Amino acid sequence: MSDTVHTGGCQCGAIRFRVEGALKDSSICHCRMCQKAFGAYYAPLISTRGADLVWTRGALKYFQSSNHVRRGFCGDCGTPLTYEAPDGVAIAAGAFDDPAAVPPSVQFGVEGKLAFVDHLATLPNRHTDEDMENAPFLNDLISYQHPDHDTAIWPPNKETNP
């Protein structure tokens, strides 16, 4: 097996995973079922076929989205995590600690693709700190999101893991 290791988890840190081996099939799915499951214009998914997937913290909750597919998510924060079908398990790309390491190579469900998706890159770009006037709460925002790496304890106990 490859020495390649990828880790990740949900937004709150209640669920964590580790994948050992090469991840070859990274995709975007535009079908309406995936749009609804992710609450987004499309679902970025990374197949774990041929690799060793281990859940290292917590347990998924599931929604059976069709007769063949169930979708795993965090019951605490709601983060969509898996697409599980007879041909294997795919994990939401954004759940990986380093999603840039597994860029998509194909698009599926293009019959459901929203026309403006192909033009997203042409929209004006702004950094978060450029919107402080319109969203002053960003000045003192404190993130409670799990960091993009494994932790021994989560959420941190201020006495033992500040």
RAJOQUI-V103903 format. One record per backbone hydrogen bond with DSSP energy under -0.5 kcal/mol. CO is the residue of the C=O (numbers start at 0). NH is the residue of the N-H. If there is no record, write none. Layout:
CO_NH ; CO_NH
This chain:
3_20 ; 5_18 ; 6_96 ; 7_16 ; 10_145 ; 14_9 ; 15_55 ; 15_56 ; 16_7 ; 17_53 ; 18_5 ; 19_51 ; 21_23 ; 23_25 ; 24_46 ; 25_104 ; 25_105 ; 26_44 ; 27_29 ; 27_107 ; 28_42 ; 30_34 ; 31_35 ; 32_36 ; 33_37 ; 34_38 ; 34_39 ; 41_43 ; 42_28 ; 42_44 ; 43_92 ; 44_26 ; 45_90 ; 47_50 ; 50_52 ; 51_19 ; 53_17 ; 53_55 ; 56_15 ; 60_72 ; 62_64 ; 62_70 ; 68_64 ; 68_65 ; 69_83 ; 70_62 ; 71_80 ; 71_81 ; 72_60 ; 72_74 ; 73_77 ; 78_73 ; 80_91 ; 81_71 ; 82_84 ; 82_89 ; 83_69 ; 84_87 ; 87_84 ; 88_47 ; 89_82 ; 90_45 ; 91_94 ; 92_95 ; 94_8 ; 95_98 ; 97_100 ; 98_101 ; 99_102 ; 105_27 ; 107_29 ; 108_111 ; 109_112 ; 113_116 ; 114_117 ; 115_118 ; 116_119 ; 118_121 ; 119_122 ; 126_129 ; 127_130 ; 128_131 ; 130_134 ; 134_137 ; 135_138 ; 136_139 ; 137_140 ; 140_142 ; 146_148 ; 155_157 ; 156_159 ; 156_160
